[in-house]
């Protein structure tokens, strides 16, 4: 049985002959014998054609390009490249040795990621790498983009250029200084005002800084010692002159801008500039601003350090002059004037001295609280207490009229001071009478201390000297205080159980105009109870309650009782029985 030849495949290969199922075996041939043996070994390849004749076509490769054209390799066949049609024709069959003359096509190179390399990779040796190609290109003299130049930072590159620029500009540093000074004064009102920095002072400082900066930038040997010495000297001098730090930093930025402008002019005008790349100019700019930045930091650090030193000296001087005021050494007009200038207050104004006990539960001194109320004060610890001078706000006083004290109804500032000390600070404090001359602070201090001694320790009470005159008088003479108590209230103290009630009722009755009804309201008792207790005191002391002399003696005895050493006193704190301001 004969078969017609099959039509060729689109790729140019002959189509395999179709085998009829009912066809018997054809004439024997060596090729058929081998194919039969192969097919017998593989059940799924019974109809496969001989290997040396045709290859069964794949349904998915019907439109494949011709075998002699380059086909993109499949990912699953990267390591086993498919030989083309001519190689297959010469390839030995299975089990036959490969001829020595057979041409072997090298495997396609792949990248590190496993992807096929460029088709042009076969055009160069397999051992050629990117580095070797670049090296060959450099040896062949092919120019790089922007022109060949020496690496930055080498002696033959930017280092030599820096030294050349610095040397050239140092030769004309005076003109560079003039240009920088003019620019700084044009952009700063502080420097343009010639006070506190004159133009000559600014010129000298600028020249010194530019000289050191150029030497540093160019890597030249310093002519004046440390490179940053000029910057530190500038910071210290400007701090002593009181120039704001921001203004000095702005001057450094303006000077750096002028320095770079002049340097750029030299770079544009120098020979051989066309052979440079942009990296050279960028390196120069970076070097300039790095130098300016380092000098600015050195100047600012020295400025702040000088400020701290100046502040410390000023604080020491201020404290010394304050102590001179309180010690009474301000009778010398020079000392009084210097103290007023150091404290920043006028020599004549409204002042009081306040002495406060150092109570752990109270702030160390009331300065922040008073400042929030518009009152200037200066405080220092002194002999276990805090002493301060408080400046009261000005008030209008009628011509020829007396100045109201801290309790004066026409002086709201004095009332405000008492309220702040009592309610906001919690400190036990005595307040001196008001004085006008700052040099009188020493005498006022002694009166404030006497006022503080009349107040119970830790009571948190504040009192003015004028409100504690009797207590101040008696606190310094305990023997007299004891005699006053014995004469006027001795029999009452001996009553035992009645003592506390009688003394409390007598105090409230006297403090409120001897009005029984008012005293009864404050004591939460009947009016007749108050009258009965006052009658009992008059009976014990042998004095009439209607006598002014008796009332004065009783009042003095009550105030002298805390200083007589005769036992506990029922004396209330100032204002304890005050209702509605009475």
C-alpha positions as CSV (number, residue, x, y, z in Angstrom):
1,X,0.0,0.0,0.0
2,X,1.5,3.3,-1.1
3,X,1.1,6.8,0.4
4,X,1.3,10.2,-1.2
5,X,3.9,12.6,0.0
6,X,2.7,15.1,2.7
7,X,2.7,18.8,2.0
8,X,5.5,20.7,3.6
9,X,5.1,22.6,6.9
10,X,5.0,26.5,6.8
11,X,8.5,26.5,8.2
12,X,9.9,24.6,5.2
13,X,10.0,21.2,6.8
14,X,8.3,18.2,5.1
15,X,5.1,17.1,6.7
16,X,5.1,13.7,8.3
17,X,3.2,11.0,6.5
18,X,-0.1,9.9,8.0
19,X,-0.3,6.2,8.9
20,X,-3.6,4.5,8.3
21,X,-4.8,2.3,11.2
22,X,-5.7,-0.6,8.9
23,X,-2.4,-0.4,6.9
24,X,0.0,-3.2,7.3
25,X,3.7,-2.8,7.8
26,X,5.6,-1.6,4.8
27,X,8.8,-2.9,3.4
28,X,11.5,-3.4,5.9
29,X,14.3,-0.8,6.1
30,X,16.9,0.0,8.6
31,X,15.3,3.2,9.5
32,X,11.9,1.6,10.0
33,X,13.5,-1.1,12.2
34,X,14.9,1.5,14.5
35,X,11.7,3.4,14.6
36,X,9.8,0.2,15.4
37,X,12.1,-0.5,18.2
38,X,11.7,3.0,19.6
39,X,7.9,3.0,19.3
40,X,7.7,-0.4,21.0
41,X,9.5,1.0,24.0
42,X,7.1,4.0,24.3
43,X,3.3,3.2,24.1
44,X,2.3,6.8,23.5
45,X,4.6,7.2,20.6
46,X,3.3,4.3,18.4
47,X,2.6,6.7,15.5
48,X,5.7,8.9,15.9
49,X,7.8,9.2,12.7
50,X,11.4,8.2,12.5
51,X,13.8,10.5,14.1
52,X,16.0,10.8,11.1
53,X,13.2,11.8,8.7
54,X,10.5,14.0,10.0
55,X,9.3,15.4,13.3
56,X,5.6,15.4,14.1
57,X,4.2,18.9,13.9
58,X,2.9,20.6,17.1
59,X,-0.6,22.1,16.9
60,X,0.6,25.2,18.8
61,X,3.5,25.8,16.4
62,X,1.7,25.9,13.1
63,X,2.4,29.6,12.7
64,X,5.9,29.5,14.0
65,X,8.5,31.4,12.0
66,X,10.9,29.6,9.7
67,X,13.7,27.7,11.5
68,X,16.4,29.7,9.9
69,X,15.2,32.9,11.4
70,X,16.0,34.1,14.9
71,X,13.3,33.2,17.4
72,X,13.1,34.5,20.9
73,X,13.9,31.6,23.2
74,X,11.3,30.3,25.6
75,X,11.9,30.7,29.3
76,X,11.8,27.0,29.9
77,X,14.4,26.4,27.2
78,X,17.1,28.9,28.1
79,X,19.7,26.4,29.0
80,X,18.9,24.1,26.0
81,X,19.0,26.2,22.9
82,X,17.2,24.7,20.0
83,X,19.5,24.0,17.0
84,X,18.3,25.4,13.7
85,X,17.4,23.4,10.7
86,X,20.9,23.0,9.3
87,X,22.3,21.9,12.7
88,X,19.5,19.2,12.9
89,X,20.4,17.9,9.5
90,X,24.0,17.3,10.5
91,X,23.3,16.2,14.1
92,X,24.1,12.5,14.7
93,X,21.3,10.1,15.5
94,X,20.8,8.7,19.0
95,X,23.6,6.3,19.8
96,X,26.0,7.5,17.0
97,X,29.2,9.4,17.7
98,X,29.3,13.1,16.9
99,X,31.7,14.0,14.0
100,X,34.7,15.9,14.9
101,X,34.1,18.5,12.2
102,X,30.6,19.2,13.3
103,X,30.0,22.9,14.1
104,X,28.8,23.6,17.6
105,X,26.8,26.7,18.2
106,X,27.6,28.4,21.6
107,X,24.9,28.7,24.1
108,X,23.2,32.1,24.3
109,X,24.5,34.1,27.3
110,X,22.1,35.0,30.0
111,X,22.0,37.8,32.5
112,X,22.3,37.5,36.3
113,X,18.6,37.6,36.6
114,X,18.2,34.6,34.2
115,X,17.0,36.7,31.3
116,X,18.6,36.3,27.9
117,X,21.5,38.6,27.2
118,X,21.5,41.1,24.4
119,X,21.8,39.5,20.9
120,X,25.0,41.6,20.5
121,X,26.7,39.7,23.3
122,X,27.8,37.0,20.8
123,X,29.6,39.6,18.9
124,X,32.3,40.0,21.6
125,X,34.2,37.3,23.5
126,X,32.4,35.5,26.2
127,X,34.9,36.8,28.9
128,X,34.4,40.5,28.0
129,X,32.6,42.4,30.9
130,X,31.2,45.9,31.3
131,X,34.4,47.0,33.2
132,X,36.7,45.7,30.5
133,X,34.6,47.4,27.8
134,X,34.8,50.8,29.7
135,X,38.5,50.3,30.2
136,X,39.0,49.6,26.5
137,X,37.0,52.7,25.7
138,X,39.0,54.8,28.1
139,X,42.3,53.5,26.6
140,X,41.1,54.2,23.1
141,X,40.7,57.9,24.1
142,X,37.0,58.2,23.6
143,X,35.9,61.4,25.5
144,X,33.4,61.3,28.3
145,X,30.4,63.7,28.5
146,X,31.4,67.2,29.5
147,X,35.1,66.7,28.7
148,X,37.8,64.9,30.6
149,X,38.9,66.5,33.9
150,X,40.9,65.6,36.9
151,X,38.9,64.1,39.8
152,X,37.8,66.7,42.4
153,X,39.8,67.2,45.5
154,X,43.1,66.1,44.0
155,X,46.2,68.2,44.0
156,X,46.0,68.8,40.2
157,X,42.2,69.5,40.3
158,X,40.1,71.5,42.7
159,X,42.8,71.7,45.3
160,X,45.1,73.5,43.0
161,X,42.3,75.7,41.8
162,X,41.3,76.6,45.3
163,X,44.8,77.7,46.2
164,X,45.0,79.7,43.0
165,X,41.7,81.5,43.6
166,X,42.6,82.1,47.3
167,X,46.0,83.5,46.4
168,X,44.5,85.8,43.7
169,X,41.8,87.2,45.9
170,X,44.2,87.7,48.9
171,X,46.2,90.0,46.8
172,X,43.2,92.3,46.5
173,X,41.6,91.7,49.9
174,X,41.2,95.4,50.7
175,X,39.0,95.9,47.7
176,X,37.0,92.8,48.6
177,X,36.6,94.1,52.1
178,X,35.2,97.5,50.8
179,X,32.7,95.6,48.6
180,X,31.6,93.4,51.6
181,X,31.2,96.4,54.0
182,X,29.2,98.4,51.4
183,X,26.8,95.4,50.9
184,X,26.4,94.8,54.7
185,X,25.6,98.4,55.4
186,X,23.2,98.6,52.5
187,X,21.1,95.7,53.9
188,X,21.3,96.4,57.7
189,X,20.1,99.5,59.4
190,X,22.0,98.6,62.6
191,X,25.4,98.7,60.8
192,X,24.4,101.7,58.6
193,X,23.6,103.7,61.7
194,X,27.3,103.7,62.8
195,X,26.2,103.0,66.4
196,X,27.3,100.9,68.2
197,X,29.4,99.6,65.3
198,X,31.3,102.2,63.3
199,X,32.3,101.7,59.7
200,X,36.0,101.5,60.6
201,X,35.1,98.8,63.2
202,X,33.1,96.9,60.6
203,X,35.8,97.2,58.0
204,X,38.5,95.9,60.3
205,X,36.4,92.9,61.4
206,X,35.3,92.1,57.8
207,X,38.9,92.2,56.5
208,X,40.1,89.9,59.3
209,X,37.3,87.4,58.6
210,X,37.8,87.4,54.9
211,X,41.6,87.0,55.2
212,X,41.2,83.9,57.5
213,X,38.4,82.5,55.4
214,X,40.4,82.7,52.1
215,X,43.4,81.1,53.8
216,X,41.2,78.3,55.1
217,X,39.4,77.8,51.8
218,X,42.7,77.6,49.8
219,X,44.5,75.4,52.3
220,X,47.1,78.1,52.9
221,X,49.2,78.4,56.0
222,X,47.4,80.8,58.5
223,X,49.1,84.1,59.0
224,X,47.4,85.0,62.2
225,X,47.1,81.8,64.2
226,X,43.9,79.9,64.5
227,X,41.6,80.2,61.4
228,X,38.4,80.7,63.5
229,X,40.0,83.3,65.9
230,X,38.5,86.2,63.9
231,X,35.1,84.7,64.0
232,X,35.2,84.2,67.8
233,X,36.5,87.7,68.3
234,X,33.7,89.0,66.2
235,X,31.1,87.1,68.3
236,X,32.5,88.4,71.6
237,X,32.8,92.0,70.4
238,X,29.3,92.2,69.0
239,X,27.9,90.6,72.2
240,X,29.6,93.3,74.3
241,X,28.3,96.0,72.0
242,X,24.7,94.7,72.3
243,X,24.3,93.9,68.6
244,X,21.6,91.2,68.1
245,X,22.9,87.8,67.1
246,X,20.5,87.7,64.1
247,X,22.0,90.9,62.7
248,X,25.5,89.5,63.0
249,X,24.6,86.3,61.3
250,X,23.0,88.3,58.5
251,X,26.2,90.2,58.0
252,X,28.1,86.9,57.7
253,X,25.7,85.7,55.0
254,X,26.0,89.0,53.1
255,X,29.8,88.7,53.4
256,X,29.7,85.1,52.1
257,X,27.6,86.2,49.2
258,X,30.1,88.8,48.2
259,X,32.9,86.4,48.5
260,X,31.3,83.9,46.2
261,X,30.3,86.6,43.7
262,X,34.0,87.7,43.4
263,X,35.2,84.1,43.2
264,X,32.6,83.4,40.4
265,X,34.0,86.3,38.5
266,X,37.5,84.9,38.7
267,X,36.2,81.5,37.6
268,X,34.5,82.8,34.5
269,X,37.5,84.9,33.5
270,X,40.3,82.4,34.0
271,X,41.9,80.6,31.1
272,X,41.0,77.0,30.3
273,X,37.5,77.3,31.8
274,X,36.0,75.5,28.7
275,X,37.8,72.3,29.6
276,X,36.2,72.2,33.1
277,X,32.9,70.5,33.9
278,X,30.2,72.0,36.1
279,X,31.5,69.9,39.0
280,X,34.4,72.2,39.4
281,X,32.3,75.3,39.9
282,X,29.9,73.4,42.2
283,X,32.9,72.2,44.3
284,X,34.1,75.8,44.6
285,X,30.6,77.0,45.7
286,X,30.4,74.1,48.2
287,X,33.8,75.0,49.7
288,X,32.9,78.6,50.1
289,X,29.6,78.1,51.9
290,X,31.1,75.3,54.0
291,X,33.7,77.8,55.2
292,X,31.2,80.5,55.8
293,X,28.9,78.1,57.7
294,X,31.8,77.0,59.9
295,X,32.8,80.5,60.7
296,X,29.2,81.5,61.4
297,X,28.8,78.6,63.9
298,X,32.1,79.6,65.6
299,X,31.0,83.2,65.9
300,X,27.5,82.3,67.2
301,X,28.9,80.0,69.9
302,X,31.3,82.7,71.1
303,X,28.5,85.3,71.0
304,X,26.3,83.1,73.3
305,X,29.2,82.4,75.6
306,X,30.0,86.1,75.9
307,X,26.4,86.9,76.5
308,X,26.3,84.4,79.4
309,X,29.5,85.9,80.9
310,X,28.1,89.4,80.5
311,X,24.8,88.4,82.1
312,X,26.6,86.8,85.0
313,X,28.6,89.9,85.5
314,X,25.5,92.1,85.3
315,X,23.6,89.9,87.7
316,X,26.5,90.0,90.1
317,X,26.7,93.8,89.9
318,X,22.9,94.1,90.3
319,X,22.9,91.9,93.4
320,X,25.7,93.8,94.9
321,X,24.0,97.2,94.4
322,X,20.7,95.8,95.7
323,X,22.5,94.7,98.9
324,X,24.0,98.1,99.1
325,X,20.5,99.6,99.1
326,X,19.2,97.3,101.8
327,X,22.3,97.8,103.9
328,X,21.7,101.6,104.0
329,X,24.8,102.4,101.9
330,X,22.8,104.3,99.2
331,X,23.2,107.6,101.0
332,X,26.0,108.1,98.5
333,X,24.4,109.6,95.4
334,X,26.7,107.6,93.2
335,X,25.7,104.3,94.8
336,X,22.0,105.2,94.5
337,X,22.3,106.2,90.9
338,X,24.3,103.1,90.0
339,X,21.7,100.9,91.8
340,X,18.8,102.5,89.9
341,X,20.6,102.0,86.6
342,X,21.5,98.4,87.4
343,X,17.9,97.6,88.5
344,X,16.4,99.5,85.6
345,X,14.1,101.7,87.7
346,X,14.1,105.5,88.4
347,X,15.7,106.8,91.6
348,X,12.5,108.5,92.6
349,X,9.2,106.6,92.4
350,X,6.7,104.7,94.6
351,X,8.4,101.9,96.4
352,X,7.8,99.6,99.4
353,X,10.0,96.9,100.8
354,X,8.5,93.4,101.4
355,X,10.1,90.8,103.7
356,X,8.6,87.3,103.3
357,X,9.3,84.2,105.3
358,X,10.7,81.2,103.4
359,X,7.6,79.0,103.6
360,X,8.1,75.6,101.9
361,X,4.4,75.7,100.8
362,X,4.8,79.1,99.2
363,X,6.8,80.2,96.1
364,X,10.4,81.3,96.7
365,X,9.5,84.8,95.9
366,X,6.4,86.6,94.5
367,X,8.1,88.2,91.5
368,X,6.3,86.3,88.7
369,X,2.9,86.8,90.4
370,X,3.5,90.5,90.9
371,X,4.8,91.0,87.4
372,X,1.6,89.5,86.1
373,X,-0.2,92.3,88.0
374,X,2.0,95.0,86.5
375,X,4.3,95.5,89.5
376,X,8.0,95.4,89.1
377,X,10.0,93.8,91.9
378,X,13.5,92.5,92.7
379,X,14.1,89.8,95.3
380,X,17.0,88.2,97.0
381,X,17.3,85.7,99.9
382,X,18.5,87.4,103.0
383,X,19.0,86.0,106.5
384,X,16.7,83.1,106.0
385,X,14.0,85.2,104.4
386,X,13.3,86.9,101.1
387,X,13.6,90.6,100.8
388,X,12.3,92.5,97.8
389,X,11.7,96.1,96.6
390,X,8.3,96.5,94.9
391,X,7.6,99.4,92.6
392,X,3.9,100.5,92.9
393,X,2.0,102.0,90.0
394,X,1.8,105.8,90.0
395,X,-1.4,107.4,91.3
396,X,-2.8,110.9,91.4
397,X,-2.4,112.5,94.8
398,X,-4.1,115.9,95.5
399,X,-1.7,118.7,96.0
400,X,-0.6,119.0,99.6
401,X,-2.5,115.9,100.5
402,X,-0.9,113.0,102.4
403,X,0.1,109.9,100.5
404,X,-2.1,107.0,101.4
405,X,-0.3,104.0,102.9
406,X,-0.9,100.4,101.8
407,X,-4.3,100.4,103.6
408,X,-5.3,103.7,102.2
409,X,-8.7,103.7,100.6
410,X,-7.5,105.9,97.7
411,X,-4.6,103.5,96.8
412,X,-5.8,100.5,94.9
413,X,-2.2,99.5,94.1
414,X,-1.5,99.0,97.8
415,X,-4.7,96.9,98.2
416,X,-3.7,94.8,95.2
417,X,-0.2,94.2,96.7
418,X,-1.8,92.9,99.9
419,X,-4.3,90.7,98.0
420,X,-1.6,89.2,95.8
421,X,0.6,88.4,98.8
422,X,-2.2,86.9,100.8
423,X,-4.2,85.0,98.2
424,X,-1.8,84.1,95.4
425,X,1.6,83.5,97.1
426,X,0.6,82.2,100.5
427,X,3.7,83.7,102.0
428,X,3.7,85.3,105.4
429,X,5.0,88.8,104.7
430,X,5.5,92.2,106.2
431,X,5.3,95.4,104.2
432,X,7.1,98.6,104.9
433,X,5.6,102.1,104.6
434,X,5.7,103.6,101.2
435,X,8.9,105.7,100.3
436,X,9.9,107.7,97.2
437,X,13.7,107.8,97.2
438,X,15.3,104.5,96.3
439,X,18.1,105.3,98.7
440,X,15.7,104.9,101.7
441,X,15.3,101.2,101.1
442,X,17.5,100.3,104.1
443,X,15.3,102.0,106.6
444,X,12.2,100.5,105.0
445,X,13.7,97.1,105.2
446,X,13.9,97.3,109.0
447,X,10.3,98.4,109.3
448,X,9.1,95.5,107.1
449,X,11.1,93.0,109.2
450,X,9.4,94.4,112.4
451,X,6.0,94.0,110.8
452,X,6.8,90.4,109.9
453,X,7.7,89.6,113.5
454,X,4.2,90.6,114.6
455,X,2.6,87.9,112.4
456,X,2.2,84.3,113.5
457,X,4.8,82.0,111.7
458,X,3.4,80.1,108.8
459,X,0.0,81.9,108.9
460,X,0.3,83.0,105.3
461,X,-0.8,86.5,106.4
462,X,0.5,89.7,104.9
463,X,0.3,93.0,106.8
464,X,1.4,96.6,106.4
465,X,3.5,98.3,109.0
466,X,0.9,101.1,109.5
467,X,-1.7,98.5,110.4
468,X,0.5,96.8,113.1
469,X,1.9,99.8,115.0
470,X,0.8,98.7,118.4
471,X,2.1,95.2,117.8
472,X,5.4,96.5,116.4
473,X,5.8,98.7,119.5
474,X,5.0,95.8,121.9
475,X,6.9,93.1,120.1
476,X,10.3,94.6,120.9
477,X,9.6,95.0,124.7
478,X,8.3,91.8,126.1
479,X,8.6,93.2,129.7
480,X,6.3,96.1,129.0
481,X,3.9,93.9,127.1
482,X,3.7,91.5,130.1
483,X,3.0,94.5,132.5
484,X,0.2,95.9,130.3
485,X,-1.5,92.5,130.1
486,X,-1.2,92.0,133.9
487,X,-2.7,95.4,134.7
488,X,-5.6,95.4,132.3
489,X,-6.5,91.7,131.9
490,X,-4.9,89.9,134.7
491,X,-8.1,88.8,136.6
492,X,-9.7,87.7,133.3
493,X,-6.7,85.4,132.5
494,X,-7.1,83.8,135.9
495,X,-10.7,82.7,135.3
496,X,-9.7,79.4,133.7
497,X,-12.7,78.0,131.8
498,X,-14.2,81.4,131.0
499,X,-10.9,82.8,129.7
500,X,-11.2,81.9,126.0
501,X,-14.8,83.0,125.5
502,X,-14.3,86.2,127.4
503,X,-11.2,87.3,125.5
504,X,-12.7,86.4,122.1
505,X,-15.9,88.3,122.8
506,X,-13.9,91.3,124.1
507,X,-11.8,91.4,120.9
508,X,-14.7,91.2,118.5
509,X,-16.7,93.8,120.5
510,X,-13.8,96.3,120.5
511,X,-12.8,95.7,116.8
512,X,-16.4,96.5,115.7
513,X,-17.1,99.7,117.5
514,X,-18.4,98.1,120.8
515,X,-21.6,97.1,119.0
516,X,-23.2,94.1,120.8
517,X,-25.5,93.2,117.9
518,X,-22.7,93.1,115.3
519,X,-20.4,91.1,117.6
520,X,-23.3,88.6,118.2
521,X,-23.7,88.1,114.4
522,X,-20.0,87.3,114.1
523,X,-19.9,85.1,117.1
524,X,-23.2,83.3,116.3
525,X,-24.7,84.0,119.7
526,X,-27.4,86.2,121.2
527,X,-26.9,89.9,121.7
528,X,-27.5,89.5,125.4
529,X,-24.8,86.8,125.6
530,X,-22.3,89.4,124.3
531,X,-23.5,92.0,126.8
532,X,-23.3,89.5,129.7
533,X,-19.7,88.6,128.8
534,X,-18.6,92.3,128.6
535,X,-20.2,92.9,131.9
536,X,-18.3,90.0,133.4
537,X,-15.0,91.4,132.1
538,X,-15.8,94.8,133.6
539,X,-16.7,93.2,136.9
540,X,-13.4,91.2,137.0
541,X,-11.1,94.1,136.1
542,X,-13.0,96.8,138.1
543,X,-13.4,99.1,135.1
544,X,-16.5,100.4,133.4
545,X,-17.2,99.2,129.8
546,X,-18.4,102.7,128.9
547,X,-15.0,104.2,129.8
548,X,-12.7,105.1,126.9
549,X,-9.6,104.6,129.1
550,X,-10.8,101.1,130.0
551,X,-11.5,100.2,126.4
552,X,-8.0,101.5,125.4
553,X,-6.3,99.5,128.2
554,X,-8.2,96.3,127.2
555,X,-7.3,96.8,123.5
556,X,-3.6,97.3,124.3
557,X,-3.6,94.3,126.6
558,X,-5.1,92.1,123.9
559,X,-2.4,93.1,121.4
560,X,0.4,92.7,123.9
561,X,-0.8,89.3,125.0
562,X,1.2,87.3,122.2
563,X,4.4,89.0,123.3
564,X,3.9,88.8,127.1
565,X,4.8,85.1,127.4
566,X,1.7,84.4,129.5
567,X,0.2,81.6,127.4
568,X,-1.8,81.2,124.2
569,X,-3.4,84.2,122.7
570,X,-6.8,84.2,121.1
571,X,-5.6,87.0,118.8
572,X,-7.0,86.4,115.3
573,X,-5.1,87.0,112.1
574,X,-5.6,90.4,110.5
575,X,-9.0,90.6,108.9
576,X,-10.4,87.4,110.6
577,X,-13.6,89.2,111.8
578,X,-13.8,91.6,108.9
579,X,-17.2,91.3,107.1
580,X,-18.1,93.5,104.1
581,X,-14.8,95.3,104.5
582,X,-15.5,96.6,108.0
